[in-house]
Amino acid sequence: MSIRTRRQARPSLRTRLGRLVEGEERQAVVVTALFIGAIVLVVLALVGAIGLAWYNDNLRPLARVGSAEIVPQRVGIRVAGGIPIA
């Protein structure tokens, strides 16, 4: 009869990744990830603010009378001496 040795179980993914960054390296990775996350949030907020300003300037109706809406483009045409708003 032969003796079989047991294969050691593979370390989990978390364990293998944990070995890659230890001590100060781990702190540097965490700080870098948080910094990148903060930059992404600031960029998203900026894009959202630009989109909201564009919507307010170009798409949002200036007034509503019953079911009719006065949009900014019609006011610009009226001011330029073109067709009436109605």
PDB file with SEQRES, HELIX, SHEET and CRYST1 records, atoms N, CA, C and O in Angstrom:
SEQRES   1 A   86  MET SER ILE ARG THR ARG ARG GLN ALA ARG PRO SER LEU          
SEQRES   2 A   86  ARG THR ARG LEU GLY ARG LEU VAL GLU GLY GLU GLU ARG          
SEQRES   3 A   86  GLN ALA VAL VAL VAL THR ALA LEU PHE ILE GLY ALA ILE          
SEQRES   4 A   86  VAL LEU VAL VAL LEU ALA LEU VAL GLY ALA ILE GLY LEU          
SEQRES   5 A   86  ALA TRP TYR ASN ASP ASN LEU ARG PRO LEU ALA ARG VAL          
SEQRES   6 A   86  GLY SER ALA GLU ILE VAL PRO GLN ARG VAL GLY ILE ARG          
SEQRES   7 A   86  VAL ALA GLY GLY ILE PRO ILE ALA                              
HELIX    1 AA1 LEU A   13  LEU A   20  1                                   8    
HELIX    2 AA2 GLU A   24  ASN A   58  1                                  35    
HELIX    3 AA3 PRO A   72  VAL A   79  1                                   8    
SHEET    1 AA1 2 ALA A  63  VAL A  65  0                                        
SHEET    2 AA1 2 ALA A  68  ILE A  70 -1                                        
CRYST1    1.000    1.000    1.000  90.00  90.00  90.00 P 1           1          
ATOM      1  N   MET A   1       0.837  -1.156   0.000  1.00  0.00           N  
ATOM      2  CA  MET A   1       0.000   0.000   0.000  1.00  0.00           C  
ATOM      3  C   MET A   1       0.896   1.238   0.000  1.00  0.00           C  
ATOM      4  O   MET A   1       1.884   1.318   0.731  1.00  0.00           O  
ATOM      5  N   SER A   2       0.523   2.185  -0.833  1.00  0.00           N  
ATOM      6  CA  SER A   2       1.318   3.404  -0.907  1.00  0.00           C  
ATOM      7  C   SER A   2       0.657   4.513  -0.095  1.00  0.00           C  
ATOM      8  O   SER A   2      -0.548   4.495   0.157  1.00  0.00           O  
ATOM      9  N   ILE A   3       1.466   5.460   0.298  1.00  0.00           N  
ATOM     10  CA  ILE A   3       0.964   6.575   1.094  1.00  0.00           C  
ATOM     11  C   ILE A   3       0.773   7.778   0.183  1.00  0.00           C  
ATOM     12  O   ILE A   3       1.684   8.194  -0.534  1.00  0.00           O  
ATOM     13  N   ARG A   4      -0.402   8.309   0.229  1.00  0.00           N  
ATOM     14  CA  ARG A   4      -0.679   9.511  -0.555  1.00  0.00           C  
ATOM     15  C   ARG A   4      -0.630  10.721   0.354  1.00  0.00           C  
ATOM     16  O   ARG A   4      -1.244  10.757   1.421  1.00  0.00           O  
ATOM     17  N   THR A   5       0.099  11.681  -0.090  1.00  0.00           N  
ATOM     18  CA  THR A   5       0.119  12.915   0.692  1.00  0.00           C  
ATOM     19  C   THR A   5      -1.008  13.819   0.194  1.00  0.00           C  
ATOM     20  O   THR A   5      -1.344  13.834  -0.990  1.00  0.00           O  
ATOM     21  N   ARG A   6      -1.559  14.546   1.101  1.00  0.00           N  
ATOM     22  CA  ARG A   6      -2.650  15.448   0.742  1.00  0.00           C  
ATOM     23  C   ARG A   6      -2.103  16.694   0.077  1.00  0.00           C  
ATOM     24  O   ARG A   6      -1.099  17.266   0.500  1.00  0.00           O  
ATOM     25  N   ARG A   7      -2.793  17.096  -0.973  1.00  0.00           N  
ATOM     26  CA  ARG A   7      -2.421  18.361  -1.599  1.00  0.00           C  
ATOM     27  C   ARG A   7      -2.953  19.482  -0.732  1.00  0.00           C  
ATOM     28  O   ARG A   7      -4.070  19.429  -0.218  1.00  0.00           O  
ATOM     29  N   GLN A   8      -2.139  20.475  -0.591  1.00  0.00           N  
ATOM     30  CA  GLN A   8      -2.590  21.613   0.187  1.00  0.00           C  
ATOM     31  C   GLN A   8      -3.634  22.381  -0.612  1.00  0.00           C  
ATOM     32  O   GLN A   8      -3.525  22.533  -1.829  1.00  0.00           O  
ATOM     33  N   ALA A   9      -4.632  22.855   0.093  1.00  0.00           N  
ATOM     34  CA  ALA A   9      -5.690  23.612  -0.576  1.00  0.00           C  
ATOM     35  C   ALA A   9      -5.113  24.919  -1.101  1.00  0.00           C  
ATOM     36  O   ALA A   9      -4.260  25.539  -0.465  1.00  0.00           O  
ATOM     37  N   ARG A  10      -5.594  25.326  -2.275  1.00  0.00           N  
ATOM     38  CA  ARG A  10      -5.127  26.597  -2.845  1.00  0.00           C  
ATOM     39  C   ARG A  10      -5.607  27.735  -1.961  1.00  0.00           C  
ATOM     40  O   ARG A  10      -6.749  27.745  -1.502  1.00  0.00           O  
ATOM     41  N   PRO A  11      -4.732  28.679  -1.733  1.00  0.00           N  
ATOM     42  CA  PRO A  11      -5.182  29.822  -0.944  1.00  0.00           C  
ATOM     43  C   PRO A  11      -6.251  30.598  -1.718  1.00  0.00           C  
ATOM     44  O   PRO A  11      -6.244  30.636  -2.948  1.00  0.00           O  
ATOM     45  N   SER A  12      -7.144  31.200  -0.986  1.00  0.00           N  
ATOM     46  CA  SER A  12      -8.234  31.921  -1.628  1.00  0.00           C  
ATOM     47  C   SER A  12      -7.711  33.167  -2.345  1.00  0.00           C  
ATOM     48  O   SER A  12      -6.583  33.609  -2.127  1.00  0.00           O  
ATOM     49  N   LEU A  13      -8.548  33.702  -3.185  1.00  0.00           N  
ATOM     50  CA  LEU A  13      -8.174  34.894  -3.941  1.00  0.00           C  
ATOM     51  C   LEU A  13      -7.872  36.044  -2.996  1.00  0.00           C  
ATOM     52  O   LEU A  13      -6.926  36.802  -3.211  1.00  0.00           O  
ATOM     53  N   ARG A  14      -8.669  36.171  -1.960  1.00  0.00           N  
ATOM     54  CA  ARG A  14      -8.455  37.244  -0.988  1.00  0.00           C  
ATOM     55  C   ARG A  14      -7.088  37.102  -0.311  1.00  0.00           C  
ATOM     56  O   ARG A  14      -6.389  38.092  -0.093  1.00  0.00           O  
ATOM     57  N   THR A  15      -6.721  35.877   0.015  1.00  0.00           N  
ATOM     58  CA  THR A  15      -5.431  35.641   0.658  1.00  0.00           C  
ATOM     59  C   THR A  15      -4.286  35.986  -0.281  1.00  0.00           C  
ATOM     60  O   THR A  15      -3.299  36.599   0.125  1.00  0.00           O  
ATOM     61  N   ARG A  16      -4.428  35.585  -1.545  1.00  0.00           N  
ATOM     62  CA  ARG A  16      -3.365  35.874  -2.512  1.00  0.00           C  
ATOM     63  C   ARG A  16      -3.231  37.369  -2.752  1.00  0.00           C  
ATOM     64  O   ARG A  16      -2.118  37.886  -2.843  1.00  0.00           O  
ATOM     65  N   LEU A  17      -4.355  38.068  -2.856  1.00  0.00           N  
ATOM     66  CA  LEU A  17      -4.285  39.514  -3.041  1.00  0.00           C  
ATOM     67  C   LEU A  17      -3.760  40.210  -1.793  1.00  0.00           C  
ATOM     68  O   LEU A  17      -3.062  41.219  -1.883  1.00  0.00           O  
ATOM     69  N   GLY A  18      -4.099  39.667  -0.632  1.00  0.00           N  
ATOM     70  CA  GLY A  18      -3.619  40.242   0.616  1.00  0.00           C  
ATOM     71  C   GLY A  18      -2.111  40.147   0.756  1.00  0.00           C  
ATOM     72  O   GLY A  18      -1.479  41.022   1.347  1.00  0.00           O  
ATOM     73  N   ARG A  19      -1.540  39.089   0.214  1.00  0.00           N  
ATOM     74  CA  ARG A  19      -0.087  38.938   0.280  1.00  0.00           C  
ATOM     75  C   ARG A  19       0.629  39.946  -0.626  1.00  0.00           C  
ATOM     76  O   ARG A  19       1.767  40.336  -0.364  1.00  0.00           O  
ATOM     77  N   LEU A  20      -0.063  40.358  -1.698  1.00  0.00           N  
ATOM     78  CA  LEU A  20       0.560  41.294  -2.629  1.00  0.00           C  
ATOM     79  C   LEU A  20       0.801  42.652  -1.985  1.00  0.00           C  
ATOM     80  O   LEU A  20       1.823  43.295  -2.226  1.00  0.00           O  
ATOM     81  N   VAL A  21      -0.142  43.074  -1.173  1.00  0.00           N  
ATOM     82  CA  VAL A  21      -0.011  44.393  -0.540  1.00  0.00           C  
ATOM     83  C   VAL A  21      -0.050  44.222   0.971  1.00  0.00           C  
ATOM     84  O   VAL A  21      -1.074  43.850   1.545  1.00  0.00           O  
ATOM     85  N   GLU A  22       1.046  44.492   1.582  1.00  0.00           N  
ATOM     86  CA  GLU A  22       1.131  44.382   3.034  1.00  0.00           C  
ATOM     87  C   GLU A  22       1.764  45.647   3.586  1.00  0.00           C  
ATOM     88  O   GLU A  22       2.642  46.241   2.961  1.00  0.00           O  
ATOM     89  N   GLY A  23       1.314  46.046   4.750  1.00  0.00           N  
ATOM     90  CA  GLY A  23       1.920  47.180   5.449  1.00  0.00           C  
ATOM     91  C   GLY A  23       1.687  48.505   4.754  1.00  0.00           C  
ATOM     92  O   GLY A  23       0.552  48.880   4.461  1.00  0.00           O  
ATOM     93  N   GLU A  24       2.774  49.206   4.494  1.00  0.00           N  
ATOM     94  CA  GLU A  24       2.688  50.534   3.891  1.00  0.00           C  
ATOM     95  C   GLU A  24       2.144  50.476   2.464  1.00  0.00           C  
ATOM     96  O   GLU A  24       1.488  51.408   2.000  1.00  0.00           O  
ATOM     97  N   GLU A  25       2.424  49.381   1.785  1.00  0.00           N  
ATOM     98  CA  GLU A  25       1.913  49.240   0.421  1.00  0.00           C  
ATOM     99  C   GLU A  25       0.395  49.224   0.431  1.00  0.00           C  
ATOM    100  O   GLU A  25      -0.237  49.823  -0.439  1.00  0.00           O  
ATOM    101  N   ARG A  26      -0.193  48.549   1.401  1.00  0.00           N  
ATOM    102  CA  ARG A  26      -1.649  48.484   1.512  1.00  0.00           C  
ATOM    103  C   ARG A  26      -2.218  49.876   1.748  1.00  0.00           C  
ATOM    104  O   ARG A  26      -3.219  50.253   1.140  1.00  0.00           O  
ATOM    105  N   GLN A  27      -1.585  50.631   2.621  1.00  0.00           N  
ATOM    106  CA  GLN A  27      -2.058  51.985   2.907  1.00  0.00           C  
ATOM    107  C   GLN A  27      -1.978  52.845   1.646  1.00  0.00           C  
ATOM    108  O   GLN A  27      -2.894  53.619   1.367  1.00  0.00           O  
ATOM    109  N   ALA A  28      -0.902  52.719   0.893  1.00  0.00           N  
ATOM    110  CA  ALA A  28      -0.749  53.493  -0.339  1.00  0.00           C  
ATOM    111  C   ALA A  28      -1.825  53.119  -1.359  1.00  0.00           C  
ATOM    112  O   ALA A  28      -2.354  53.992  -2.047  1.00  0.00           O  
ATOM    113  N   VAL A  29      -2.151  51.829  -1.461  1.00  0.00           N  
ATOM    114  CA  VAL A  29      -3.189  51.384  -2.393  1.00  0.00           C  
ATOM    115  C   VAL A  29      -4.545  51.944  -1.982  1.00  0.00           C  
ATOM    116  O   VAL A  29      -5.304  52.413  -2.830  1.00  0.00           O  
ATOM    117  N   VAL A  30      -4.851  51.900  -0.700  1.00  0.00           N  
ATOM    118  CA  VAL A  30      -6.133  52.410  -0.210  1.00  0.00           C  
ATOM    119  C   VAL A  30      -6.241  53.908  -0.438  1.00  0.00           C  
ATOM    120  O   VAL A  30      -7.279  54.387  -0.892  1.00  0.00           O  
ATOM    121  N   VAL A  31      -5.200  54.648  -0.135  1.00  0.00           N  
ATOM    122  CA  VAL A  31      -5.225  56.100  -0.323  1.00  0.00           C  
ATOM    123  C   VAL A  31      -5.371  56.435  -1.804  1.00  0.00           C  
ATOM    124  O   VAL A  31      -6.119  57.346  -2.158  1.00  0.00           O  
ATOM    125  N   THR A  32      -4.674  55.718  -2.666  1.00  0.00           N  
ATOM    126  CA  THR A  32      -4.778  55.949  -4.107  1.00  0.00           C  
ATOM    127  C   THR A  32      -6.188  55.649  -4.601  1.00  0.00           C  
ATOM    128  O   THR A  32      -6.745  56.418  -5.384  1.00  0.00           O  
ATOM    129  N   ALA A  33      -6.765  54.547  -4.156  1.00  0.00           N  
ATOM    130  CA  ALA A  33      -8.122  54.189  -4.575  1.00  0.00           C  
ATOM    131  C   ALA A  33      -9.129  55.231  -4.103  1.00  0.00           C  
ATOM    132  O   ALA A  33     -10.030  55.600  -4.856  1.00  0.00           O  
ATOM    133  N   LEU A  34      -8.993  55.708  -2.879  1.00  0.00           N  
ATOM    134  CA  LEU A  34      -9.908  56.742  -2.378  1.00  0.00           C  
ATOM    135  C   LEU A  34      -9.734  58.049  -3.134  1.00  0.00           C  
ATOM    136  O   LEU A  34     -10.712  58.750  -3.392  1.00  0.00           O  
ATOM    137  N   PHE A  35      -8.514  58.381  -3.488  1.00  0.00           N  
ATOM    138  CA  PHE A  35      -8.249  59.600  -4.247  1.00  0.00           C  
ATOM    139  C   PHE A  35      -8.873  59.510  -5.640  1.00  0.00           C  
ATOM    140  O   PHE A  35      -9.475  60.474  -6.113  1.00  0.00           O  
ATOM    141  N   ILE A  36      -8.734  58.370  -6.289  1.00  0.00           N  
ATOM    142  CA  ILE A  36      -9.348  58.166  -7.599  1.00  0.00           C  
ATOM    143  C   ILE A  36     -10.868  58.237  -7.483  1.00  0.00           C  
ATOM    144  O   ILE A  36     -11.529  58.825  -8.340  1.00  0.00           O  
ATOM    145  N   GLY A  37     -11.421  57.647  -6.440  1.00  0.00           N  
ATOM    146  CA  GLY A  37     -12.868  57.715  -6.211  1.00  0.00           C  
ATOM    147  C   GLY A  37     -13.350  59.140  -6.017  1.00  0.00           C  
ATOM    148  O   GLY A  37     -14.409  59.512  -6.524  1.00  0.00           O  
ATOM    149  N   ALA A  38     -12.582  59.945  -5.286  1.00  0.00           N  
ATOM    150  CA  ALA A  38     -12.953  61.344  -5.076  1.00  0.00           C  
ATOM    151  C   ALA A  38     -12.917  62.125  -6.386  1.00  0.00           C  
ATOM    152  O   ALA A  38     -13.787  62.958  -6.641  1.00  0.00           O  
ATOM    153  N   ILE A  39     -11.920  61.857  -7.209  1.00  0.00           N  
ATOM    154  CA  ILE A  39     -11.831  62.532  -8.511  1.00  0.00           C  
ATOM    155  C   ILE A  39     -13.019  62.155  -9.380  1.00  0.00           C  
ATOM    156  O   ILE A  39     -13.595  63.018 -10.043  1.00  0.00           O  
ATOM    157  N   VAL A  40     -13.394  60.892  -9.388  1.00  0.00           N  
ATOM    158  CA  VAL A  40     -14.538  60.440 -10.182  1.00  0.00           C  
ATOM    159  C   VAL A  40     -15.815  61.132  -9.709  1.00  0.00           C  
ATOM    160  O   VAL A  40     -16.623  61.560 -10.532  1.00  0.00           O  
ATOM    161  N   LEU A  41     -16.005  61.246  -8.401  1.00  0.00           N  
ATOM    162  CA  LEU A  41     -17.192  61.920  -7.877  1.00  0.00           C  
ATOM    163  C   LEU A  41     -17.232  63.389  -8.282  1.00  0.00           C  
ATOM    164  O   LEU A  41     -18.294  63.903  -8.633  1.00  0.00           O  
ATOM    165  N   VAL A  42     -16.105  64.061  -8.239  1.00  0.00           N  
ATOM    166  CA  VAL A  42     -16.053  65.477  -8.626  1.00  0.00           C  
ATOM    167  C   VAL A  42     -16.371  65.631 -10.116  1.00  0.00           C  
ATOM    168  O   VAL A  42     -17.100  66.544 -10.503  1.00  0.00           O  
ATOM    169  N   VAL A  43     -15.828  64.746 -10.944  1.00  0.00           N  
ATOM    170  CA  VAL A  43     -16.097  64.813 -12.383  1.00  0.00           C  
ATOM    171  C   VAL A  43     -17.575  64.552 -12.659  1.00  0.00           C  
ATOM    172  O   VAL A  43     -18.175  65.240 -13.485  1.00  0.00           O  
ATOM    173  N   LEU A  44     -18.175  63.569 -11.981  1.00  0.00           N  
ATOM    174  CA  LEU A  44     -19.604  63.295 -12.157  1.00  0.00           C  
ATOM    175  C   LEU A  44     -20.460  64.479 -11.726  1.00  0.00           C  
ATOM    176  O   LEU A  44     -21.446  64.801 -12.389  1.00  0.00           O  
ATOM    177  N   ALA A  45     -20.098  65.128 -10.628  1.00  0.00           N  
ATOM    178  CA  ALA A  45     -20.839  66.304 -10.175  1.00  0.00           C  
ATOM    179  C   ALA A  45     -20.727  67.436 -11.187  1.00  0.00           C  
ATOM    180  O   ALA A  45     -21.709  68.130 -11.451  1.00  0.00           O  
ATOM    181  N   LEU A  46     -19.542  67.628 -11.754  1.00  0.00           N  
ATOM    182  CA  LEU A  46     -19.338  68.673 -12.758  1.00  0.00           C  
ATOM    183  C   LEU A  46     -20.155  68.392 -14.015  1.00  0.00           C  
ATOM    184  O   LEU A  46     -20.797  69.298 -14.547  1.00  0.00           O  
ATOM    185  N   VAL A  47     -20.140  67.162 -14.495  1.00  0.00           N  
ATOM    186  CA  VAL A  47     -20.915  66.796 -15.677  1.00  0.00           C  
ATOM    187  C   VAL A  47     -22.411  66.964 -15.397  1.00  0.00           C  
ATOM    188  O   VAL A  47     -23.150  67.436 -16.261  1.00  0.00           O  
ATOM    189  N   GLY A  48     -22.855  66.590 -14.219  1.00  0.00           N  
ATOM    190  CA  GLY A  48     -24.257  66.767 -13.848  1.00  0.00           C  
ATOM    191  C   GLY A  48     -24.662  68.237 -13.810  1.00  0.00           C  
ATOM    192  O   GLY A  48     -25.749  68.595 -14.262  1.00  0.00           O  
ATOM    193  N   ALA A  49     -23.793  69.086 -13.274  1.00  0.00           N  
ATOM    194  CA  ALA A  49     -24.097  70.517 -13.215  1.00  0.00           C  
ATOM    195  C   ALA A  49     -24.160  71.126 -14.617  1.00  0.00           C  
ATOM    196  O   ALA A  49     -25.022  71.960 -14.894  1.00  0.00           O  
ATOM    197  N   ILE A  50     -23.257  70.715 -15.491  1.00  0.00           N  
ATOM    198  CA  ILE A  50     -23.270  71.212 -16.869  1.00  0.00           C  
ATOM    199  C   ILE A  50     -24.541  70.741 -17.582  1.00  0.00           C  
ATOM    200  O   ILE A  50     -25.175  71.519 -18.294  1.00  0.00           O  
ATOM    201  N   GLY A  51     -24.909  69.489 -17.397  1.00  0.00           N  
ATOM    202  CA  GLY A  51     -26.132  68.958 -18.011  1.00  0.00           C  
ATOM    203  C   GLY A  51     -27.380  69.662 -17.509  1.00  0.00           C  
ATOM    204  O   GLY A  51     -28.280  69.962 -18.293  1.00  0.00           O  
ATOM    205  N   LEU A  52     -27.445  69.925 -16.225  1.00  0.00           N  
ATOM    206  CA  LEU A  52     -28.597  70.623 -15.656  1.00  0.00           C  
ATOM    207  C   LEU A  52     -28.680  72.052 -16.174  1.00  0.00           C  
ATOM    208  O   LEU A  52     -29.774  72.530 -16.472  1.00  0.00           O  
ATOM    209  N   ALA A  53     -27.560  72.739 -16.288  1.00  0.00           N  
ATOM    210  CA  ALA A  53     -27.554  74.102 -16.822  1.00  0.00           C  
ATOM    211  C   ALA A  53     -27.996  74.107 -18.279  1.00  0.00           C  
ATOM    212  O   ALA A  53     -28.749  74.992 -18.688  1.00  0.00           O  
ATOM    213  N   TRP A  54     -27.543  73.135 -19.073  1.00  0.00           N  
ATOM    214  CA  TRP A  54     -27.952  73.057 -20.474  1.00  0.00           C  
ATOM    215  C   TRP A  54     -29.449  72.804 -20.580  1.00  0.00           C  
ATOM    216  O   TRP A  54     -30.127  73.406 -21.413  1.00  0.00           O  
ATOM    217  N   TYR A  55     -29.964  71.914 -19.737  1.00  0.00           N  
ATOM    218  CA  TYR A  55     -31.407  71.625 -19.745  1.00  0.00           C  
ATOM    219  C   TYR A  55     -32.198  72.887 -19.407  1.00  0.00           C  
ATOM    220  O   TYR A  55     -33.182  73.195 -20.079  1.00  0.00           O  
ATOM    221  N   ASN A  56     -31.785  73.613 -18.384  1.00  0.00           N  
ATOM    222  CA  ASN A  56     -32.495  74.821 -17.985  1.00  0.00           C  
ATOM    223  C   ASN A  56     -32.450  75.892 -19.070  1.00  0.00           C  
ATOM    224  O   ASN A  56     -33.412  76.641 -19.242  1.00  0.00           O  
ATOM    225  N   ASP A  57     -31.350  75.971 -19.795  1.00  0.00           N  
ATOM    226  CA  ASP A  57     -31.211  76.999 -20.822  1.00  0.00           C  
ATOM    227  C   ASP A  57     -31.896  76.630 -22.132  1.00  0.00           C  
ATOM    228  O   ASP A  57     -32.340  77.524 -22.852  1.00  0.00           O  
ATOM    229  N   ASN A  58     -31.996  75.357 -22.463  1.00  0.00           N  
ATOM    230  CA  ASN A  58     -32.449  74.961 -23.795  1.00  0.00           C  
ATOM    231  C   ASN A  58     -33.753  74.176 -23.849  1.00  0.00           C  
ATOM    232  O   ASN A  58     -34.472  74.290 -24.842  1.00  0.00           O  
ATOM    233  N   LEU A  59     -34.084  73.412 -22.868  1.00  0.00           N  
ATOM    234  CA  LEU A  59     -35.233  72.518 -22.969  1.00  0.00           C  
ATOM    235  C   LEU A  59     -36.391  72.860 -22.032  1.00  0.00           C  
ATOM    236  O   LEU A  59     -37.552  72.651 -22.385  1.00  0.00           O  
ATOM    237  N   ARG A  60     -36.097  73.368 -20.879  1.00  0.00           N  
ATOM    238  CA  ARG A  60     -37.142  73.615 -19.892  1.00  0.00           C  
ATOM    239  C   ARG A  60     -38.059  74.733 -20.376  1.00  0.00           C  
ATOM    240  O   ARG A  60     -37.577  75.792 -20.781  1.00  0.00           O  
ATOM    241  N   PRO A  61     -39.377  74.514 -20.341  1.00  0.00           N  
ATOM    242  CA  PRO A  61     -40.301  75.561 -20.775  1.00  0.00           C  
ATOM    243  C   PRO A  61     -40.216  76.786 -19.867  1.00  0.00           C  
ATOM    244  O   PRO A  61     -40.055  76.670 -18.652  1.00  0.00           O  
ATOM    245  N   LEU A  62     -40.327  77.953 -20.481  1.00  0.00           N  
ATOM    246  CA  LEU A  62     -40.288  79.195 -19.708  1.00  0.00           C  
ATOM    247  C   LEU A  62     -41.616  79.449 -19.032  1.00  0.00           C  
ATOM    248  O   LEU A  62     -41.663  79.994 -17.929  1.00  0.00           O  
ATOM    249  N   ALA A  63     -42.714  79.051 -19.698  1.00  0.00           N  
ATOM    250  CA  ALA A  63     -44.046  79.261 -19.139  1.00  0.00           C  
ATOM    251  C   ALA A  63     -44.992  78.200 -19.682  1.00  0.00           C  
ATOM    252  O   ALA A  63     -44.747  77.600 -20.729  1.00  0.00           O  
ATOM    253  N   ARG A  64     -46.076  77.982 -18.948  1.00  0.00           N  
ATOM    254  CA  ARG A  64     -47.135  77.075 -19.382  1.00  0.00           C  
ATOM    255  C   ARG A  64     -48.467  77.797 -19.220  1.00  0.00           C  
ATOM    256  O   ARG A  64     -48.766  78.371 -18.172  1.00  0.00           O  
ATOM    257  N   VAL A  65     -49.241  77.751 -20.272  1.00  0.00           N  
ATOM    258  CA  VAL A  65     -50.586  78.316 -20.229  1.00  0.00           C  
ATOM    259  C   VAL A  65     -51.511  77.204 -20.686  1.00  0.00           C  
ATOM    260  O   VAL A  65     -51.562  76.864 -21.868  1.00  0.00           O  
ATOM    261  N   GLY A  66     -52.241  76.643 -19.736  1.00  0.00           N  
ATOM    262  CA  GLY A  66     -53.068  75.485 -20.065  1.00  0.00           C  
ATOM    263  C   GLY A  66     -52.173  74.323 -20.446  1.00  0.00           C  
ATOM    264  O   GLY A  66     -51.348  73.863 -19.657  1.00  0.00           O  
ATOM    265  N   SER A  67     -52.358  73.852 -21.689  1.00  0.00           N  
ATOM    266  CA  SER A  67     -51.511  72.751 -22.149  1.00  0.00           C  
ATOM    267  C   SER A  67     -50.405  73.241 -23.084  1.00  0.00           C  
ATOM    268  O   SER A  67     -49.583  72.448 -23.543  1.00  0.00           O  
ATOM    269  N   ALA A  68     -50.382  74.551 -23.367  1.00  0.00           N  
ATOM    270  CA  ALA A  68     -49.359  75.109 -24.253  1.00  0.00           C  
ATOM    271  C   ALA A  68     -48.129  75.505 -23.443  1.00  0.00           C  
ATOM    272  O   ALA A  68     -48.233  76.014 -22.326  1.00  0.00           O  
ATOM    273  N   GLU A  69     -46.975  75.259 -24.030  1.00  0.00           N  
ATOM    274  CA  GLU A  69     -45.716  75.615 -23.378  1.00  0.00           C  
ATOM    275  C   GLU A  69     -44.943  76.600 -24.248  1.00  0.00           C  
ATOM    276  O   GLU A  69     -44.944  76.494 -25.474  1.00  0.00           O  
ATOM    277  N   ILE A  70     -44.287  77.555 -23.603  1.00  0.00           N  
ATOM    278  CA  ILE A  70     -43.422  78.493 -24.316  1.00  0.00           C  
ATOM    279  C   ILE A  70     -41.989  78.063 -24.038  1.00  0.00           C  
ATOM    280  O   ILE A  70     -41.511  78.116 -22.905  1.00  0.00           O  
ATOM    281  N   VAL A  71     -41.318  77.635 -25.102  1.00  0.00           N  
ATOM    282  CA  VAL A  71     -39.951  77.144 -24.964  1.00  0.00           C  
ATOM    283  C   VAL A  71     -38.968  78.255 -25.321  1.00  0.00           C  
ATOM    284  O   VAL A  71     -39.347  79.192 -26.023  1.00  0.00           O  
ATOM    285  N   PRO A  72     -37.735  78.183 -24.868  1.00  0.00           N  
ATOM    286  CA  PRO A  72     -36.756  79.256 -25.110  1.00  0.00           C  
ATOM    287  C   PRO A  72     -36.513  79.563 -26.586  1.00  0.00           C  
ATOM    288  O   PRO A  72     -36.264  80.718 -26.932  1.00  0.00           O  
ATOM    289  N   GLN A  73     -36.578  78.557 -27.471  1.00  0.00           N  
ATOM    290  CA  GLN A  73     -36.320  78.798 -28.884  1.00  0.00           C  
ATOM    291  C   GLN A  73     -37.376  79.725 -29.489  1.00  0.00           C  
ATOM    292  O   GLN A  73     -37.042  80.589 -30.299  1.00  0.00           O  
ATOM    293  N   ARG A  74     -38.635  79.559 -29.111  1.00  0.00           N  
ATOM    294  CA  ARG A  74     -39.704  80.408 -29.639  1.00  0.00           C  
ATOM    295  C   ARG A  74     -39.531  81.851 -29.169  1.00  0.00           C  
ATOM    296  O   ARG A  74     -39.796  82.782 -29.929  1.00  0.00           O  
ATOM    297  N   VAL A  75     -39.096  82.043 -27.947  1.00  0.00           N  
ATOM    298  CA  VAL A  75     -38.876  83.401 -27.446  1.00  0.00           C  
ATOM    299  C   VAL A  75     -37.742  84.050 -28.232  1.00  0.00           C  
ATOM    300  O   VAL A  75     -37.828  85.229 -28.575  1.00  0.00           O  
ATOM    301  N   GLY A  76     -36.700  83.313 -28.517  1.00  0.00           N  
ATOM    302  CA  GLY A  76     -35.593  83.850 -29.311  1.00  0.00           C  
ATOM    303  C   GLY A  76     -36.044  84.248 -30.701  1.00  0.00           C  
ATOM    304  O   GLY A  76     -35.621  85.285 -31.212  1.00  0.00           O  
ATOM    305  N   ILE A  77     -36.893  83.448 -31.324  1.00  0.00           N  
ATOM    306  CA  ILE A  77     -37.422  83.781 -32.654  1.00  0.00           C  
ATOM    307  C   ILE A  77     -38.271  85.034 -32.577  1.00  0.00           C  
ATOM    308  O   ILE A  77     -38.182  85.899 -33.448  1.00  0.00           O  
ATOM    309  N   ARG A  78     -39.096  85.141 -31.541  1.00  0.00           N  
ATOM    310  CA  ARG A  78     -39.979  86.306 -31.380  1.00  0.00           C  
ATOM    311  C   ARG A  78     -39.153  87.585 -31.182  1.00  0.00           C  
ATOM    312  O   ARG A  78     -39.461  88.621 -31.771  1.00  0.00           O  
ATOM    313  N   VAL A  79     -38.112  87.509 -30.357  1.00  0.00           N  
ATOM    314  CA  VAL A  79     -37.264  88.673 -30.093  1.00  0.00           C  
ATOM    315  C   VAL A  79     -36.528  89.092 -31.378  1.00  0.00           C  
ATOM    316  O   VAL A  79     -36.304  90.282 -31.601  1.00  0.00           O  
ATOM    317  N   ALA A  80     -36.160  88.132 -32.206  1.00  0.00           N  
ATOM    318  CA  ALA A  80     -35.446  88.438 -33.442  1.00  0.00           C  
ATOM    319  C   ALA A  80     -36.361  89.016 -34.518  1.00  0.00           C  
ATOM    320  O   ALA A  80     -35.889  89.421 -35.581  1.00  0.00           O  
ATOM    321  N   GLY A  81     -37.674  89.059 -34.247  1.00  0.00           N  
ATOM    322  CA  GLY A  81     -38.612  89.645 -35.205  1.00  0.00           C  
ATOM    323  C   GLY A  81     -39.177  88.618 -36.159  1.00  0.00           C  
ATOM    324  O   GLY A  81     -39.623  88.977 -37.249  1.00  0.00           O  
ATOM    325  N   GLY A  82     -39.172  87.381 -35.793  1.00  0.00           N  
ATOM    326  CA  GLY A  82     -39.703  86.329 -36.653  1.00  0.00           C  
ATOM    327  C   GLY A  82     -41.185  86.101 -36.394  1.00  0.00           C  
ATOM    328  O   GLY A  82     -41.951  87.044 -36.199  1.00  0.00           O  
ATOM    329  N   ILE A  83     -41.564  84.853 -36.396  1.00  0.00           N  
ATOM    330  CA  ILE A  83     -42.971  84.509 -36.232  1.00  0.00           C  
ATOM    331  C   ILE A  83     -43.430  84.749 -34.801  1.00  0.00           C  
ATOM    332  O   ILE A  83     -42.609  84.758 -33.885  1.00  0.00           O  
ATOM    333  N   PRO A  84     -44.725  84.943 -34.596  1.00  0.00           N  
ATOM    334  CA  PRO A  84     -45.222  85.158 -33.226  1.00  0.00           C  
ATOM    335  C   PRO A  84     -45.118  83.887 -32.387  1.00  0.00           C  
ATOM    336  O   PRO A  84     -44.973  82.790 -32.927  1.00  0.00           O  
ATOM    337  N   ILE A  85     -45.191  84.039 -31.073  1.00  0.00           N  
ATOM    338  CA  ILE A  85     -45.045  82.922 -30.138  1.00  0.00           C  
ATOM    339  C   ILE A  85     -46.192  81.952 -30.276  1.00  0.00           C  
ATOM    340  O   ILE A  85     -45.966  80.742 -30.272  1.00  0.00           O  
ATOM    341  N   ALA A  86     -47.389  82.423 -30.396  1.00  0.00           N  
ATOM    342  CA  ALA A  86     -48.572  81.569 -30.447  1.00  0.00           C  
ATOM    343  C   ALA A  86     -48.444  80.650 -31.621  1.00  0.00           C  
ATOM    344  O   ALA A  86     -49.331  79.833 -31.865  1.00  0.00           O  
TER     345      ALA A  86                                                      
END                                                                             
